[in-house]
């Protein structure tokens, strides 16, 4: 019985020794991600579509956000200013052409003089019409430029996101300097460009 007990203890000891290295090889998966987060240009574009400047915030270019809103504010103010003058000139034109003596808003813009003279009347009418057209045109162009500025905001966020991981090392340089070259027995001024990468 002691022999069998001794053999069993040897077998048990060997089983323990054999299984320990097997268990030691099993590793628990690492919960910390070592993969670098990919910066998504699509996400930056969508963010800028939703709210101007949000794509720039996603790209961590926070200094661009005030510039975007200053641009939109300036365009909005200019649209409002031109629309106000358009309304004034349009009302003055309507008041001049309605043949009602009580409506004289055109006199606030300038002194029309004697409107009983047909030549003077047509001059004043033409000036009011051109003024209204001028301010309406400016207002409409500014509305178009607001859409262009919005598109520029989206393009900036997308391009900046594409270049987010772009490596700019100290070895990358671009130098230019004025130079003189000999061309057909004449000296010609030119620009010498040097690119190192």
Secondary structure as the mmCIF struct_conf table of DSSP 4:
data_model
#
loop_
_struct_conf.conf_type_id
_struct_conf.id
_struct_conf.beg_label_comp_id
_struct_conf.beg_label_asym_id
_struct_conf.beg_label_seq_id
_struct_conf.end_label_comp_id
_struct_conf.end_label_asym_id
_struct_conf.end_label_seq_id
HELX_RH_AL_P HELX_RH_AL_P1 UNK A 2 UNK A 25
HELX_LH_PP_P HELX_LH_PP_P1 UNK A 28 UNK A 30
BEND BEND1 UNK A 32 UNK A 32
BEND BEND2 UNK A 35 UNK A 35
HELX_LH_PP_P HELX_LH_PP_P2 UNK A 36 UNK A 40
HELX_RH_AL_P HELX_RH_AL_P2 UNK A 41 UNK A 50
BEND BEND3 UNK A 51 UNK A 51
TURN_TY1_P TURN_TY1_P1 UNK A 52 UNK A 53
HELX_RH_AL_P HELX_RH_AL_P3 UNK A 54 UNK A 58
TURN_TY1_P TURN_TY1_P2 UNK A 59 UNK A 60
TURN_TY1_P TURN_TY1_P3 UNK A 62 UNK A 62
HELX_RH_AL_P HELX_RH_AL_P4 UNK A 63 UNK A 97
TURN_TY1_P TURN_TY1_P4 UNK A 98 UNK A 99
TURN_TY1_P TURN_TY1_P5 UNK A 101 UNK A 102
HELX_RH_3T_P HELX_RH_3T_P1 UNK A 105 UNK A 108
TURN_TY1_P TURN_TY1_P6 UNK A 109 UNK A 109
BEND BEND4 UNK A 110 UNK A 110
TURN_TY1_P TURN_TY1_P7 UNK A 115 UNK A 116
BEND BEND5 UNK A 117 UNK A 117
HELX_RH_AL_P HELX_RH_AL_P5 UNK A 118 UNK A 162
TURN_TY1_P TURN_TY1_P8 UNK A 163 UNK A 165
TURN_TY1_P TURN_TY1_P9 UNK A 170 UNK A 171
STRN STRN1 UNK A 173 UNK A 183
TURN_TY1_P TURN_TY1_P10 UNK A 184 UNK A 185
STRN STRN2 UNK A 186 UNK A 196
#
